[in-house]
Amino acid sequence: MIKNESMSRYGPLVGAIDEGTGSARFLVFAANTAEVLTYHQVSITQSCPKEGWVEQDPLEILRAVQECLDQTVTNLQQLTIDPSDIVAIGVTNQRETTIVWDSVTGEPLYNAIVWMDMRTTSIVDEILKKVRYQNKNYLKPLCGLPISPYFSALKLKWLLKNVPRVREAIKQKRCLFGTVDSWIIWNLTGGINGGVHSTDVTNASRTMLMNIETLKWDPVLLSFFDIPLDILPQIRSSSEIYGHIQEGLLRGVPISGCLGDQQSALVGQMCLQQGQAKSTYGTGCFLLYNTGSAIVDSSHGLLTTVAYQFGANAQPVYALEGSVAIAGAVIQWLKENLGILTDVNECESIVQQVYSDNRITFVPAFAGLYAPYWRKDARSVICGITEDTNSAHIIKAALQAVCFQTRDILEAMKKDTGLVLSKLLVDGGMTTNNLLMQMQADICGVPVVCQREICNIIYT
């Protein structure tokens, strides 16, 4: 084959679909150097029809992904780079967010129920009443997860119980369930015309329906939640060809990788050895600790999850995870709900005006508390307010809250593993805040390493 000019300039290219809680992106990398050549990003809206409910439109998610694909291809052409040099595309996505759709029409049967949604609290209460000692860890030996509104099985159970369209579609054998990765892959590989209904082990490990050891849908768990097997996607490894894109200029390009967003951050930070850890600061904050081939059953409130499986015949690698529901979301709340920030990027300069700590404590628990407490009944509180308190003190307390919750998780990991991290690798939108990162290093007593383009910034 005669290589064209762009192939000789950059070599083969790899695309990555990144569908998060707040936006979708499509990035194109030079495979040989990992250089990002171009990308496009589109915001995705959330709706809160009731207190504690968080939804998104699955069709908006799909349109955002498609726009990102199309615009990034246009960007490549403007850079005189041939889009046909893209040899593979991977998918990473917000986890636990639950979508059900009609396999015949391709239409969603309900809005996507987002991972932080709390509507299933009453269902959790009903389940726990039937469990001995109301033990929320009753299913952990099978799936590695506590019984919590966080996970997909509870959201799917709510849909089956409360949405007639879903029940009817199941009766007619035309209902499909998936996390966001499944929805994207099914649509891009053909949708109603032969779309591939699949997920990977990392996303499946967040549903409460996959056996953490066998990496298969578990009949005991399916029976426990009363969920039919035939609506579930096929579980695949994180690195194999799922199918090929069927439309547009990227038609024929294989989708050959899939990871839940936090696992993809672990891989992206090259935490491929047992004992390495990273923390991602996005809408929430998620700290993953690579435990290698060992399935570590946390006794201190952490989750056991699949970190990755690089190939259908490869051994899976596991991780302990600590999940903080509210991180960047609290800064967004200060901006949109309280109006004390005009832009999320200005919080650093505002907080630097606070020369002393007036002992304000802020616990942001809009969706309850996740690890290591798992208190679905928790609600947010701000205390220590005096007549001298101003908006800068509240903003500072919000940043400190993210750091203290991360420290709680690190301490739980130390208790579970007996190991102390020598450094904490970090990524995500909030890491551009130097003050926050320095706070994190000070509060945890661990060097925080943030990769910025061509160098690492170390906070000690």
N, C-alpha and C positions, 0 to 999 in steps of 0.2 A: 504494500500500500504506500502511495506517495503521501507524505505528511504535508498538510497545508501550513501556511505561514504561522498561524496562531499556535498550532500544535508544536511547531519547532520552537516557538517563543516560550510557551508555558508548559508544554507537555499535556498529558490528560488532565481533565478537570472533574471535580466532584461537587455535586450540589447537595445542600442540606436544607430540608424544610423544618423550620423551628416554629411550632404552633404552641404559644404560651397562653397564659391566662389573659394577658392584656393585649397581645398582638400576635400576628403571624409574620414570619420572615422567610425569605429564601436567599441563601448565600451560596456563592460559587467560589471554590477554592482551587488553587493549583495543587494537584495531588503530590507533586514532588517536593514542594516547599511549604505547603499549608498556608500560603499567602491568600488572603481574601481579595478576590479580584473585583467583585461587585456584589451588591445585595439590594433588596427592596423590602420594606416593612410596612404593614398596614395594621392600624389599631382595630381591636375587636371590643364591642360594647358588652356590658353586663346589665342585666335587669334584676331588680329585687322586688318581685310582686308582693311579697309578704315579708314580715320580719324573719330574718334568718334564712330566707330563700335567696339563692343566687343562680341565675340562669343565663344561658347564651343561646343564640339562634344557630343551629348547626349549619344552615344554609349560608349564613353570614361568615361562619368560620371557613366554609368551603370556598366561598367567593373570595375571601381574603387570601387564602392559599393560592388560588388560581391567578389572582391579580399579581401576587408576588412572583409566581413563576413567569407570567407573561412579561412583566416589567423588567425583571432581571435578565431575561433573554434579550429584550430590547437594549438594556444597558450593555450587554456583551457585544451586540452588533455595533453599537455606537463606539465601542472601544476597539472595533475591528477584530474581535475575538469570535471565532466560529462556535455557536452553541452546540454544534454536533461533536465538539470535543468533550462534552460532558459524558462521561462513561458510566456513571452510577449516581443514584440519588438516595440519601438516607432521610429518615423521618424521626424527629424527636417532638415530644408533645407534653402538654399538661396531663398529669396522671389522674386517675380516679374519676375524672369528669365523665359522665355517663350519657350515652346517646342510644336511642332505639329508633329504628327506621323500617320502612316497608320495602321488602326485597323486590317487589313487583314494580312499584312506582318510583322507588328511590326517595320518597318523601319522609322527612322525620315525623315520628308519631308524637313527639313532644319536644319541647326545648331541651337542650343539653343541661343537665343538672351538674353544676360546677362543683369541684372537689371540696370547696369550703362551705357548701350548702349544709344547713342544719335541720332541714325539715324532717329528717328521719329520726329525730330524737325520741319521739314517742314509740316508734317501732323498736328502737334499741331498748327502751324501757320494758316493752312487752316481752322481748326476747330474753332479757336478763331475768325477768320474773320466773321464767321456765328453766333457768340454768341454776345448777346447784350453787348455793352461796352467792348467787348473782355475780358470778365470777366473769369479769369482762375479758379475761385471758383464756376462757374456756376452749376457744378454737386455735389458740396460738401453736400448739404442737402440730397442727395440720397445715396452717397457712402462714404462721409467723406474725399474725396481726391481732390486736385486741378488737373486741366488738365495739365499733365506733361509727358515728354518722359519716366519718371521713371516707370510708371505702365504698367501692362501686356496688357490691352486693346489696347493701342497704338501700342505695338509691334505686337500684333495679327492682328490688322488692316493693318499694313505694310506688313505682310506676305500674307494676303489675296489680297492685292493690287499688290504685286510685285513678287510673286512666283507662276508660273503656276501650279506646282505640287500640291500646297495647294488648289488652286481653283478647280482643277480637282478632288482631293480627296473629297472635300466638295460636289461637284456635284454627286459623286458616293456614298455618305453617308458612307465614310470610313475614314474620318479625325477626329482625336481626338486632343484636346488641353489640356494642363495642365501646371501648374508650376512644379518645379522639384519633389515635393512630389508626384504629380499624376503620373509622369513618372516612378518613383521608385516603387510606390505601384502597379501600373498596371503590371509592368514586374515581380515583385516578387510574385504576386498572380496568375500568369499564363500567362500573356501577351496575345498572340493571342488565347490561349486556356482558355478563360474565365476570363482574368484578370479584377480586380475591378477598374473601372474608377471613382475615387473619389478624393476629396480634403477636407481640413477642413476649418472652418470658418475664421481662422486667415490668411491663404493663400488666400482664396477667397476674403477677405477684401482688398487685395492689387491689385486686378485686375481692379478696377473701374467698375465692372459689377455686384457686389453683393450689394443689398440694406442693408445699415448698421443697419436698424431696424428689417426688416423681416428675415435677414440672408438667403435670397433666391436670385437667379439670377433675376435681375430686368428688366422687359420688356421695360421700358423706356430707360434704359441704353443700352440694347442690340440693340434697334432700333437706338439710337443715334450713336452708333459705327458701326451699320450694321453688327452685328455678329450673326450667327445662334445659337440657343439654343442647338441643338442636338450635337454639338462638345464639349460642356462643361462637366466637370465632375460633379458628384453628390456632393453637399455640405453636409458634415457631421460635427458632433461636434469634439472637439479636443481629446476626450477620449471615444472611443468605438471600437469594433472589426470591422476593415475594411475588413479583409480577412485573409487568412493563406498563409504562404510561401509554395511554391509548389515544390521546388527542393532542393537538397543538404541535409546536416546533420541537417539543421534547418527546414526541411520540417514538416509542421503541426503547427509550432509556429505561434500564431496569431500576426498580426500587429494591435496593439490596442491603438495607440496614434499617433497624428500628430500635430505639431505646426511649424509655421514659425520660423526661427532661432532667431529673436529678441524677439518674444513672449516666446519662450522656455527659453531664458536667463532670462526673467522677472520671469517666474515660477521657474527656477532653483535657482534664488537669493531669492526665497520665498517672492517676493513682491506681496503678495496676499491680502493686505489690501489697501483700498483707501488711496491715498496720498503717497504711497511708489514708489520709482523710481530706475531705474538702467541704466547704460550706458555701452554699449559693444563696445570695440575697436578692430575691425577686419580690413578687407579691407576698409570698411567705418566705421562710428561711429553712433550709434543709441541709443537714449535716450528715454525710455518709462516710462510713469507716469500713474499709475493705477488710474482710475477714477470711479471704481466700476460699478454699474449698470447705471451710468449717461453717456449719449452720449454728450460729451462736444464739441461744435462747436467752434473751435479756431478762433479768429479774429486776431491772431498774427502769422500766417504762419505755424502752426503745423497741423498734420494730426490727424483725428479721426480714430481709428482702433479697431478691436476686439483683446482683450488681450488673452482670452481663453474662452472655454465653456466646462466644465468638465461633459460631458454626454449629450445624445440626448435630454433629458427633462430638463436639467439644464438651469438656467438663464445665459446669456452671461455676461462676464465682459469686460469692455472697457478700452481703454487707449488713452492718447495723446502721439503722437510720434514726435520727432524731428530727422530728418535724415541728416547726413553729408556724402556726397558721397565719399570723399577721406580722409582716416585716415592712416591706415597701408599702403595703396597703395602709399602714397607719399614717405614713407621710402623705399619701394621697387623700386620706380622710381629713387630715389637718388642713389640706388645701381646699378640698371640695365641700366638706361639711362645716368646718369651723371658719374657713376663710382667713386663717392666720398665716397662710403662705400663698403667694401669688404664683410661685413656681417651685416645683419640688427641688430644684437644684440650688435654691437660695438658703435652704435650711442650715447649711454649713456656716455661711457667713453670719446668719442670725444668731446661732448658738454660740459663736465665738465672742459675742457681746456679753455673754453671761460669765462674769468674772468669778462668781462664787456659786456653790451648790446650795440651793435653798431647800434641799431635802424633799423635792417633789418626787413621788413615785407614781409611775403610770404602768398599769397592767393592761395591755390591749388584748382583750379576749372577745372580739366581735363574733368569732366562731367557736367559742369555748377555748379551752387550753388543750393543746396536743401534747407531745412528748415533753418531759417524762411523766406528766400528771394525768393526762387523758380525762379531763373534767369537762364533759359536754355541757354541764350546768353552769360553768364559770362565765362571768360577765365582766366587762371592762370596769376599771376603777382608776381614778386619779385622786391621790390623797397627799396631804402635806401642804395644801394651799394656804398661803397667808396673804395679808394685804399687800405685800411686796411682790407677789407673784405676777408675772406677765407672760405674754405668749412665747417669748424666747425660752422661759423655763419649761413650759409644756413641751415645746419642740425638743429640747435637750433630753427631757425625761423619756420622750418617745424613742429617741435614738438609743438611750441607755437600756430601755426595755428590750430592744432587739438583742443587745449585747449580753444582758443578763440571762435571757432565755437560752442563748447559745452556750453560755457558761454552764447552765444547768445540764444541758445535753452532754457537754464534754465531761462533766463530773460523773454523769451516769455511765458514759462509755468507759471511763477509767475504772469504775466499780465492776463493770461487766467483764472487762478484758485484762485489768491489772496493769495496763500500759498507759504511759503519759505521752502525748504527742510532742514531738520536737518542734513542729511548726504546723500551722493551719493554712492550707491553700484556700483561697476565696475567689469567687466570681459572682457575676450578676450585676444588675443595674446600680445597686446601692454602693458598690465598691468604688465608684468614682468619688464618693464622699470620704475625703482623707480623714476628717475628724472622726467619723464613724469607725473607720478601720483602726485608727489609733486608740479609740475607746475600747474596741474589741480586744486589741492586744493588751491593754492595761487591765481590763476587767478579767480576762482569762489567764493572764500571765504566760501567754504563749505567743511567739512571733507569728505575725499574720503576713502571708505572702500573697501579693496581688500581681498578676501578670498584666502588664500594660504594653501592648504592641510588641516592641522589640526588647523590653527589659522587665525585670521584676522589681516591684516596690516592696520593701520589707518594713513592717511596723513592729517595733519592739518596745 
